[in-house]
């Protein structure tokens, strides 16, 4: 039972491949390796292709005849999406449309999509759930919302069954240390913070300390990558059981400010984090916190590892292992 995993050589995609393998599926990592790592593909074959190249998609579907698609591949830097929105609309939307059309042409009718809380925009003081209005404030969130709409249209026109996951800040690493987070450039708070602690970068920059929060820094909901991909396997099984189209939010349900994450890392590592106070980044919302009760009640999902201590600890173990190389 092959599952085509776009972005399967990346951070979340590689963890999804491991979870799929453990659940009895054979993941096929479809990746152009522009940001992913061939060394992260450990649990099934790698098909090197590009979402913008319809021929490579058709070839992957023909070779492996997957029963489903799990779609992670996307550009995802919020700051870059503010300065170069065309790149995000072109790559994320056109690439996803190519993938959806290739899946329909290959008669693959089960599609799990990695969306984002960035589709909501800046909703201060609101716990975000599946019914919260989507008002994105950057091209990254806008492109993901557009893909959700495309999936709904193809659900009606072609019977493309889909589960959409809108999730929050993903953190941590494989608890067994086989794979983890490695981006170039790195933009995520916890790996940047750990690199600063270990002297791999001079300091951690805190982008904005004048937000309307108790300590002035942004608040985010963090979810462990292993918990996140467990939900994707549950979502795939939901589709295979014929339960129909659904949207689920995934998060711990608890928000932590940047300074609270920094303090937690000090406790876990027993080291101080060297800091630089920076200005706000365009497109950053003040607070994003998830209401994930639907996923818990309907999928039976439980974020077992999504505590700051666990996420930072697993990320720390991974950060001290040899890095992937091109």
Backbone torsions as a table, in degrees:
resi	resn	phi	psi	omega
1	UNK	NA	92.9	-179.8
2	UNK	-78.9	143.0	171.3
3	UNK	-125.2	123.4	177.9
4	UNK	-79.8	119.5	-176.4
5	UNK	-112.9	101.7	178.0
6	UNK	-75.2	139.1	-173.1
7	UNK	73.0	24.8	-175.5
8	UNK	-70.2	-9.3	175.3
9	UNK	-98.2	3.0	-179.8
10	UNK	-92.8	-172.6	-174.6
11	UNK	-60.5	-63.8	-176.9
12	UNK	-73.2	-40.2	-178.3
13	UNK	-59.6	-39.6	-179.9
14	UNK	-67.9	-36.3	175.7
15	UNK	-67.4	-36.0	176.8
16	UNK	-64.3	-39.1	178.7
17	UNK	-61.2	-40.5	178.3
18	UNK	-64.7	-43.8	-179.9
19	UNK	-64.5	-40.2	178.0
20	UNK	-63.3	-43.4	179.8
21	UNK	-60.5	-43.1	179.4
22	UNK	-66.1	-26.4	-179.4
23	UNK	-87.8	2.6	175.0
24	UNK	98.7	6.0	177.1
25	UNK	-97.4	164.3	172.4
26	UNK	-111.3	106.2	-179.4
27	UNK	-77.6	136.5	173.3
28	UNK	-109.7	109.9	-178.5
29	UNK	-78.6	112.2	176.1
30	UNK	-99.7	114.0	-171.2
31	UNK	-155.1	142.3	175.3
32	UNK	-91.5	-1.2	176.5
33	UNK	62.1	22.0	175.2
34	UNK	-70.7	-35.3	175.4
35	UNK	-126.1	-15.8	179.5
36	UNK	-85.4	177.9	-173.4
37	UNK	-131.7	124.1	178.6
38	UNK	-58.4	-32.0	-179.2
39	UNK	-68.5	-16.7	178.1
40	UNK	-83.5	-8.4	-179.4
41	UNK	-89.8	97.0	-172.3
42	UNK	-120.8	-11.0	-165.1
43	UNK	-119.0	8.0	179.6
44	UNK	175.9	-178.2	-175.9
45	UNK	-72.4	157.1	172.2
46	UNK	-105.5	127.0	171.5
47	UNK	-112.4	109.8	-177.5
48	UNK	-82.8	111.3	-178.4
49	UNK	-155.8	176.2	-174.6
50	UNK	-130.4	136.7	179.7
51	UNK	-62.3	-24.6	178.7
52	UNK	-79.4	-6.6	-179.1
53	UNK	-110.1	97.3	-176.5
54	UNK	-59.7	-34.4	-178.6
55	UNK	-62.4	-39.1	179.6
56	UNK	-69.0	-34.6	175.5
57	UNK	-64.9	-47.1	179.5
58	UNK	-59.7	-38.7	179.8
59	UNK	-65.5	-40.2	179.4
60	UNK	-65.8	-43.6	178.3
61	UNK	-63.4	-40.2	-178.8
62	UNK	-67.8	-39.3	-176.4
63	UNK	-71.9	-41.8	-170.9
64	UNK	-106.1	-17.1	179.3
65	UNK	45.2	59.9	-176.1
66	UNK	-67.0	155.8	175.9
67	UNK	-87.7	-12.6	-176.8
68	UNK	-163.5	164.8	174.1
69	UNK	-119.2	138.3	171.2
70	UNK	-121.7	112.6	-165.8
71	UNK	-107.2	105.8	177.2
72	UNK	-110.4	-26.1	-170.1
73	UNK	-60.7	126.7	179.4
74	UNK	-173.0	156.1	164.5
75	UNK	-79.1	138.7	-169.4
76	UNK	-141.7	18.5	179.8
77	UNK	-90.5	111.6	-175.1
78	UNK	-59.5	-45.9	-178.9
79	UNK	-59.9	-44.5	179.0
80	UNK	-64.6	-35.7	-179.7
81	UNK	-67.1	-22.1	176.6
82	UNK	-77.9	-35.2	-177.3
83	UNK	-91.1	-23.6	-178.9
84	UNK	-135.7	65.6	-174.5
85	UNK	-64.1	-32.9	-178.9
86	UNK	-58.7	-37.8	178.8
87	UNK	-59.7	-38.8	-176.9
88	UNK	-76.0	-42.7	177.7
89	UNK	-64.6	-41.7	-177.3
90	UNK	-67.3	-51.3	-173.4
91	UNK	-73.0	-52.1	-174.7
92	UNK	-68.7	-47.3	-174.9
93	UNK	-76.6	-51.2	-179.1
94	UNK	-63.5	-40.2	178.5
95	UNK	-63.6	-41.9	179.3
96	UNK	-67.6	-38.0	177.7
97	UNK	-63.2	-42.3	175.4
98	UNK	-57.3	-45.1	-178.5
99	UNK	-63.7	-45.4	-178.5
100	UNK	-63.9	-43.9	179.6
101	UNK	-66.4	-36.8	177.2
102	UNK	-66.5	-38.9	178.4
103	UNK	-63.6	-45.4	179.5
104	UNK	-63.0	-41.9	179.6
105	UNK	-63.5	-32.3	179.4
106	UNK	-87.8	4.0	179.0
107	UNK	63.5	33.7	171.8
108	UNK	-93.8	121.0	-170.1
109	UNK	-114.4	7.2	-179.2
110	UNK	-119.5	124.5	-170.3
111	UNK	-139.8	120.9	177.1
112	UNK	-108.9	122.9	-172.7
113	UNK	-115.2	133.0	176.5
114	UNK	-88.0	97.7	175.6
115	UNK	-99.3	-157.3	-170.2
116	UNK	-156.5	155.1	173.3
117	UNK	-69.3	-12.9	178.1
118	UNK	-65.2	-14.0	175.5
119	UNK	-68.3	-17.0	-177.3
120	UNK	-85.0	-23.4	-175.4
121	UNK	77.7	-147.7	-175.1
122	UNK	-101.3	99.5	-177.0
123	UNK	-116.2	75.9	-176.0
124	UNK	-64.4	136.3	174.8
125	UNK	74.7	11.6	-177.5
126	UNK	-117.9	131.3	169.5
127	UNK	-80.8	121.3	-171.0
128	UNK	-84.3	126.5	174.9
129	UNK	-130.4	-172.4	-172.3
130	UNK	-65.3	-20.2	-177.4
131	UNK	-100.1	-1.6	177.7
132	UNK	-66.1	135.7	178.5
133	UNK	-57.5	141.1	179.3
134	UNK	-96.0	112.7	-177.6
135	UNK	-133.9	68.7	-174.0
136	UNK	-61.2	147.2	-178.7
137	UNK	-113.8	8.1	175.7
138	UNK	-146.6	163.4	-175.3
139	UNK	-67.9	-27.8	175.7
140	UNK	-61.1	-53.4	178.8
141	UNK	-63.4	-38.3	178.9
142	UNK	-63.7	-40.8	-179.8
143	UNK	-67.2	-36.8	178.7
144	UNK	-68.7	-39.1	176.4
145	UNK	-62.4	-39.6	179.5
146	UNK	-62.5	-39.2	179.5
147	UNK	-65.9	-37.9	174.8
148	UNK	-57.1	-43.1	179.9
149	UNK	-65.8	-39.3	177.5
150	UNK	-60.7	-43.1	179.0
151	UNK	-61.5	-40.7	179.0
152	UNK	-64.0	-40.0	179.1
153	UNK	-64.6	-42.3	179.9
154	UNK	-73.8	-24.6	172.3
155	UNK	-62.8	-41.4	-179.9
156	UNK	-73.7	-41.4	-171.8
157	UNK	-85.2	-31.9	-171.7
158	UNK	-127.3	4.9	-179.9
159	UNK	68.6	30.9	179.1
160	UNK	-80.0	104.8	179.9
161	UNK	-75.6	133.9	-174.1
162	UNK	-144.9	147.4	168.7
163	UNK	-118.4	131.3	179.3
164	UNK	-111.9	127.0	175.8
165	UNK	-109.6	119.8	172.3
166	UNK	-101.0	111.4	-176.7
167	UNK	-123.9	172.2	-165.1
168	UNK	-106.4	-150.3	-174.0
169	UNK	-74.8	116.1	-178.3
170	UNK	-86.9	136.8	-175.7
171	UNK	-147.6	174.0	178.4
172	UNK	85.8	-169.9	-178.6
173	UNK	-154.3	167.3	177.6
174	UNK	-49.7	123.0	-177.7
175	UNK	-59.2	-24.0	178.6
176	UNK	-88.6	-0.6	173.1
177	UNK	76.5	14.7	-178.0
178	UNK	-79.5	-32.9	-178.8
179	UNK	-142.2	164.3	-179.6
180	UNK	-169.5	-162.5	-172.8
181	UNK	-94.6	125.8	176.6
182	UNK	-151.6	102.6	179.2
183	UNK	-114.2	148.8	171.6
184	UNK	-129.0	108.8	-3.4
185	UNK	-77.6	155.7	175.2
186	UNK	-81.2	132.5	-179.9
187	UNK	-125.6	-7.2	-174.5
188	UNK	-86.2	143.9	-169.8
189	UNK	-60.0	-51.6	-171.0
190	UNK	-65.9	-48.3	177.0
191	UNK	-63.7	-35.2	175.9
192	UNK	-62.3	-41.9	-179.6
193	UNK	-64.4	-43.6	-179.9
194	UNK	-68.0	-36.6	176.4
195	UNK	-63.5	-38.2	178.2
196	UNK	-66.0	-40.7	178.3
197	UNK	-61.8	-40.0	-177.1
198	UNK	-87.4	4.1	177.4
199	UNK	77.9	14.7	178.7
200	UNK	-81.5	-12.5	171.0
201	UNK	-146.3	155.0	-172.9
202	UNK	-62.3	-40.2	-175.8
203	UNK	-164.5	166.1	172.7
204	UNK	-94.6	130.0	176.4
205	UNK	-91.5	126.5	174.8
206	UNK	-93.9	112.2	-174.7
207	UNK	-88.0	89.0	176.0
208	UNK	98.8	124.5	177.2
209	UNK	-128.8	20.0	-178.0
210	UNK	-120.8	23.2	176.2
211	UNK	-74.3	159.7	179.8
212	UNK	-81.6	68.5	178.4
213	UNK	-134.8	166.1	-176.7
214	UNK	-56.0	-35.7	179.8
215	UNK	-113.6	7.6	175.1
216	UNK	87.1	-4.7	-179.6
217	UNK	-107.8	158.8	-177.8
218	UNK	-58.6	149.9	176.5
219	UNK	-112.6	132.8	179.7
220	UNK	-136.3	155.7	175.4
221	UNK	-98.1	123.3	-177.6
222	UNK	-106.8	136.9	179.2
223	UNK	-129.1	135.6	-178.8
224	UNK	-68.3	137.5	-176.9
225	UNK	-58.8	-34.0	179.3
226	UNK	-69.5	-38.1	174.3
227	UNK	-63.6	-42.4	-178.1
228	UNK	-59.5	-48.4	-176.5
229	UNK	-73.3	-26.3	172.6
230	UNK	-59.4	-39.6	178.2
231	UNK	-64.1	-35.3	179.7
232	UNK	-66.4	-37.5	176.1
233	UNK	-66.6	-40.6	175.7
234	UNK	-62.2	-37.9	177.8
235	UNK	-65.8	-38.7	176.5
236	UNK	-63.0	-46.2	178.9
237	UNK	-63.1	-34.8	175.1
238	UNK	-55.5	-46.8	179.7
239	UNK	-68.1	-42.0	-178.2
240	UNK	-65.6	-23.9	175.9
241	UNK	-85.6	2.7	175.6
242	UNK	74.9	28.8	-174.6
243	UNK	-86.1	-7.5	171.5
244	UNK	93.5	177.6	-173.5
245	UNK	-70.5	141.7	-177.9
246	UNK	-158.2	149.4	172.8
247	UNK	-111.8	135.2	177.3
248	UNK	-132.5	136.4	169.2
249	UNK	-90.0	143.9	-179.9
250	UNK	-129.5	118.5	175.7
251	UNK	-168.2	175.7	179.6
252	UNK	-81.2	-17.5	-177.0
253	UNK	84.8	5.2	-178.9
254	UNK	-130.6	133.6	-179.8
255	UNK	-99.2	142.3	176.8
256	UNK	-129.2	137.4	177.4
257	UNK	-77.5	164.9	177.1
258	UNK	-57.2	-42.8	-178.8
259	UNK	-67.5	-32.1	176.4
260	UNK	-68.0	-37.4	176.3
261	UNK	-65.8	-41.2	177.7
262	UNK	-61.0	-43.5	179.0
263	UNK	-64.2	-40.9	177.7
264	UNK	-62.2	-38.1	179.3
265	UNK	-67.6	-34.7	177.0
266	UNK	-62.6	-39.5	179.5
267	UNK	-68.5	-45.3	-177.4
268	UNK	-65.3	-43.3	-173.4
269	UNK	-95.5	-14.5	-173.8
270	UNK	58.3	33.7	179.6
271	UNK	-133.9	147.8	175.0
272	UNK	-81.4	149.1	178.9
273	UNK	-98.8	117.3	175.1
274	UNK	-67.4	130.9	-171.1
275	UNK	-122.9	148.9	167.3
276	UNK	-125.0	131.5	178.3
277	UNK	-85.8	116.6	-179.6
278	UNK	-111.3	179.1	178.1
279	UNK	-92.4	167.0	179.1
280	UNK	-59.7	148.9	172.2
281	UNK	-95.1	136.9	176.8
282	UNK	-58.7	137.9	176.3
283	UNK	91.1	-4.8	179.0
284	UNK	-82.9	126.7	175.2
285	UNK	-79.3	158.2	-179.4
286	UNK	-72.0	-47.7	-175.3
287	UNK	-145.8	133.0	175.8
288	UNK	-135.6	110.5	-179.0
289	UNK	-132.0	137.9	-172.2
290	UNK	-95.0	144.4	162.2
291	UNK	-105.5	110.5	-171.4
292	UNK	-110.6	23.9	-174.7
293	UNK	-64.9	-33.3	180.0
294	UNK	-62.2	-44.8	179.6
295	UNK	-63.6	-37.7	-179.9
296	UNK	-68.5	-42.8	-175.4
297	UNK	-77.5	-42.8	-172.8
298	UNK	-91.2	-36.8	179.7
299	UNK	-92.8	-17.9	-173.6
300	UNK	75.3	26.5	-177.4
301	UNK	-81.7	143.8	176.1
302	UNK	-141.1	121.2	179.3
303	UNK	-77.8	82.8	-170.8
304	UNK	-72.1	-29.1	-174.0
305	UNK	-107.9	7.1	-170.3
306	UNK	-87.8	53.3	167.8
307	UNK	-106.2	152.8	179.2
308	UNK	-58.5	-41.0	-179.1
309	UNK	-60.7	-44.8	-178.4
310	UNK	-69.5	-45.1	-178.1
311	UNK	-63.9	-44.0	179.1
312	UNK	-67.3	-40.5	179.8
313	UNK	-62.8	-44.9	178.9
314	UNK	-67.0	-38.7	177.9
315	UNK	-65.9	-37.0	179.0
316	UNK	-63.7	-45.7	178.1
317	UNK	-58.0	-45.0	-179.7
318	UNK	-66.7	-39.4	-175.3
319	UNK	-63.3	-20.4	-177.3
320	UNK	-100.3	9.0	173.6
321	UNK	-92.9	161.8	176.6
322	UNK	-58.9	139.5	-178.1
323	UNK	-78.2	152.8	171.1
324	UNK	-61.8	149.6	178.6
325	UNK	-129.0	148.7	176.6
326	UNK	-71.1	NA	NA
